[in-house]
């Protein structure tokens, strides 16, 4: 169990950091291009809408894909940890 926990935390923490960075970077760049009435608030947790709008403004960017992959990695690692803990 100790090896799995070490691997879990060594993968989870960087993926959370990448997800948060991607979300903040996309929100900053999208809010710079949107009019004042359409901007996303900083308290908003709707990162998928921000990613869609970001993809419209910057179609060749990999940042939305990186954000989505890191979110899925966090979800899969959490599910694996829960199964391992309950097993």
C-alpha positions in Angstrom: 0.0 0.0 0.0 2.9 2.4 0.7 4.3 2.2 -2.9 0.8 2.8 -4.4 0.3 5.8 -2.1 3.6 7.3 -3.1 2.9 6.9 -6.8 -0.6 8.2 -6.3 0.6 11.5 -4.7 3.5 11.9 -7.0 1.1 11.8 -10.0 -1.9 13.6 -8.5 -0.2 16.8 -7.2 1.4 17.7 -10.6 -1.8 17.0 -12.5 -3.8 19.2 -10.1 -1.2 22.0 -10.6 -1.4 21.6 -14.4 -5.2 21.7 -14.4 -5.4 24.8 -12.2 -2.7 26.5 -14.3 -4.4 25.7 -17.5 -7.8 26.9 -16.2 -6.3 30.2 -14.9 -4.3 30.9 -18.1 -7.3 30.2 -20.3 -9.5 32.4 -18.2 -7.0 35.3 -18.3 -6.6 35.2 -22.1 -10.4 34.8 -22.7 -11.3 37.6 -20.4 -8.9 39.9 -22.2 -10.7 39.3 -25.5 -14.3 39.4 -24.3 -16.3 42.6 -23.7 -16.8 43.6 -20.1 -20.4 42.2 -19.9 -19.4 38.8 -21.1 -16.3 38.1 -19.0 -16.1 35.1 -16.7 -15.9 35.9 -13.0 -13.0 34.6 -11.0 -15.3 32.7 -8.7 -16.8 30.9 -11.7 -16.1 27.1 -11.7 -17.2 26.6 -15.3 -13.9 25.6 -16.8 -15.4 23.7 -19.7 -17.2 26.8 -21.0 -13.9 28.8 -20.7 -12.1 26.0 -22.6 -14.7 26.1 -25.4 -14.5 29.9 -25.7 -10.7 29.6 -25.6 -10.7 27.1 -28.4 -12.8 29.6 -30.5 -10.2 32.3 -30.0 -7.1 30.2 -30.2 -7.9 27.1 -32.4 -4.3 25.9 -32.6 -3.6 25.9 -28.9 -3.1 22.7 -26.9 -4.0 24.3 -23.5 -7.7 23.1 -23.5 -6.6 19.5 -24.3 -3.9 19.6 -21.5 -6.5 20.9 -19.0 -9.0 18.2 -19.9 -6.3 15.4 -19.8 -5.0 16.5 -16.4 -8.6 16.6 -15.1 -9.3 13.1 -16.3 -6.0 11.9 -14.8 -7.0 13.4 -11.4 -10.4 11.6 -11.7 -8.9 8.3 -12.6 -6.3 8.5 -9.9 -8.9 9.3 -7.3 -11.0 6.4 -8.4 -8.0 4.0 -8.3 -7.1 5.3 -4.8 -10.7 4.8 -3.6 -10.8 1.2 -5.0 -7.4 0.4 -3.5 -8.5 1.8 -0.1 -11.8 -0.1 -0.1 -10.2 -3.3 -1.4 
